[in-house]
Every structure is written in C-alpha cells, then in structure tokens.
C-alpha cells in the first residue's frame, strides 16, 4: 500500500511540474502577445493562475514523500531517536487531519461548482469545477502520503533528514 501511495505522489509531482511548465510557456506567450504584437491576452492570466495553484496542491504529496516541507528541528534534533519518531508521527498526523478537512471542504466546493454550472467571470467562462478539483485531489493525495509516512516511521523505514538536506 505504501509503494502505491508513493507512486501516486510521484505522478502528482510530475503533473505539478508539467503545470508549472505550461504556466511558464503561457506567460512567455502572453509577453509576446501584449508587448510585441500589442494585442490583449484575455484567457492567459486565468490559466496561469489555475495552473500554479493546481501545481502547488498536486505537488504537495510529492514534497511530503521527500520530507521536503519546512520543519523546525530545534527541539527534535536534541531528542533521542524514539522521541524523534513520536514527534514525526504526531506532526504527520496533524498534517493528515488538516489535509482530510481540506479534502472534504474542497470536494464539497468542487461538487457545488459542478452542479451549479459555475464559470469564471471572463469572456471565456471557464468551468470553475475543473481548477477547483485540484483541491480534493491534492489534499486527498497529501492525506494518503501522510498515512504512508506514518506507516514508514512506525516500521522504521523512514529516517529523518538532518542538516537541512
């Protein structure tokens, strides 16, 4: 189960990287259209915003898998290994609870937007449920990755990174 969750986190990380690349390409295209061709770029800003937000949410499980989130190690670095494991499990549990709450709220919002036919206010009227779906997907995968991290810590397979690596 842990390896499946970690593979899903990896795939989500690849999708996040792709969304960032798309956002960069669109920003470059937007600069050319606005400044070189003196034309308006109406849809680009929305797509870039949605892509970067989705990349952030979808990339968070991969960052959790890598133990790349910001951690203050002042207390944990002085604790014995057993206490460090307990603190890691508690921290992962807190993040998992937060992610589950955000998953549920994001799912409700996405379904409400879908059922209500919500669209953006722009002339293109993008269906808003599509970018909103990155909330339940990202936070759901983050909660699963937290579970995988907890299971790895309990089994002794997850050693903390030290020295700011």
Buried (B, 14 or more C-beta within 10 A) or exposed (E): EBEEBBEBBBBBBEBBBEBBEBBEEBBEEBEEBEEEEEEEBEBBEBBBEBBBBBBBBBBBBBBBBEBEEEBEBEEBEEEEEEEBBBBBBEBBBEBBEBBBEBBBEBBEBBBEBBEEEBEBEEEEEBEBBEBBBBBBBBBBBBBBBBBBBBBBBEEEEBEBEEEEE
